[in-house]
Amino acid sequence: MKIAILGKREAWYTRALQRAFSGRGIEAPCFPVTALLGRIGSESCMSVSGESLDDYQAVLVRAIPGGSLEQIIYRMDALHRLENAGVRIINPPEAIERGVDKYYTLTLMEDQGLPVPRTIVAERFDDAMAAFEELGGDVVVKPLFGSEGRGMVRVSEKDMAYRVFRALELSRYVYYLQEYVPHGCEDIRVFVVGEAAVAAMTRRGRSWKCNISNGAGAEPLHLDEKLKEMSVRAVKALGADYAGVDILPMESGGYSFIEVNTIPGWRGLKRATGFDAAECLADFLLKRTH
């Protein structure tokens, strides 16, 4: 079986996946997404670094680097092209497109009956200021596309909201405002593969941000059956094969689902729980690919 990884060759995640596949007798070369070369009217529809990807049974996507709108659209088009040619893409390009968009992800989870924080998205400054008041004057402003907590800011004063929103207006950003949910400076990351929530951790931050990349600590978490089922439902809503689900345990009780990461990291999860996601993903891919 031929399996390729799209990502950074020297990345920790790439090496972990290659070790897992090598242990199963499969060499999984890694190629950069930026090197994808598409052809129409040719025997090979997609190649990379001089090698055709058409004959690969599966491609595991580990990184979609930032770029211009045209570059991002082309990279996703390339994944769709490979999928249409019969190559199994994990995660599927449609799931990646959904997961990178915080607003669309949240709508899909709400449509599945999952509890999500009140959120307002707008393009106009005046609408953003009105949304700030409607959400109680204490909001988290997020980039529509982003990860690891970068670019998020908590705004709880009207004058600060004015300055932040004016700055966003200058660059023509969309205003993505989410009510601040008191959560005791901790959140939950659930790692879902297929039909199962296979591992989870509680992350405790130094502030309201709980990303490990921002210095949060982590410890293993035993999930009850209800939270497992809800996490799997969130991933299914996006059509993903695997994902990391981020959940806030509300101080008032219950949970608030905030994001689903369709290219999730698991280095912090492994340190906290010992769970080896690379081994799990290798087994999953081999069972689901023919």
Residue, then its C-alpha position, 0 to 999 in steps of 0.5 A: m500500500k502506498i501512503a503519503i503525508l502532506g506536511k513538513r518533512e522534519a516536523w515532530y508529527t510527520r516523524a511520529l506518523q512515519r514511525a507508525f507506518s514503518g512499524r507496519g511495513i509501510e514507508a510513508p514519504c512526506f511532501p510539501v503541500t506547496a509543491l503540488l503540481g496539477r495537470i489537466g489532459s494528462e495521464s497524471c492529474m496530480s504530482v509532487s516533487g516529480e512523483s505522481l500521487d495518482d497511484y497512492q491509496a491514501v494521503l494524510v494531510r498534516a499541514i496547510p500553510g498560510g498563503s494568498l487566497e488563490q494559493i489556499i483555494y488551489r491547495m484545496d482544489a488539489l485535494h479535491r482532485l485527488e479525492n475525485a481520482g480515488v485517493r483517500i484523503i484524511n481528513p477529507p478536503e471538505a472537512i478541512e474547509r469546514g474546520v478552518d472556518k470557526y463560524y461555519t464549524l459553530t453553525l454545524m455543531e449548533d445544528q446538531g444540538l450541541p451547546v455552543p456560546r452565543t456568537i455574532v459575526a458582522e462586517r460593519f463597525d456599527d453592527a460590531m459595536a451593537a453586538f458587543e452590547e448584545l453579548g453583555g459587554d464581555v466578549v472574545v474577538k477571534p479571527l475567523f481563521g486561526s489556530e492555537g489561540r493566536g489573534m484572540v483578544r478578550v474585550s470587556e470595555k466599550d472604549m476598548a471595543y471601539r479601538v479594537f473594532r476600528a483597527l479591524e475595520l482598517s484591514r477589512y476583517v470580519y468581526y467574529l464576537q463570542e460571549y465570554v464564557p467563565h470557565g475557570c481558566e481551563d478547557i477540554r481537548v477531546f481527540v476523536v478518531g472514527e466513531a470513538a473519543v479515544a483520549a482527552m485532557t484538561r488544559r489549565g491556562r495562566s489566563w483565560k486562554c488554555n492553549i498549550s502553545n501559550g503555556a497551559g498545563a495539561e492532565p488526562l481526563h476520563l470522559d463520561e459517555k455523554l461527553k464522548e457521544m457529544s464529541v463524536r457528534a461534533v466531528k461527524a458534523l464536519g465529516a471528518d475522520y479524526a479531529g480535536v474537539d475543544i470544549l469549555p466546562m462552564e462554571s455555571g455547569g454544563y459544557s460549551f463546544i467552541e471549535v473542532n480542529t481538523i488538522p489537530g496536534w497531539r504532542g501535548l495530549k501524548r505528554a499528558t495521557g501517554f496516548d499515541a495518536a500516530e499509532c491510532l491513526a495508522d491503524f485507522l487509515l489502514k483499516r479504512t483504505h482498500 
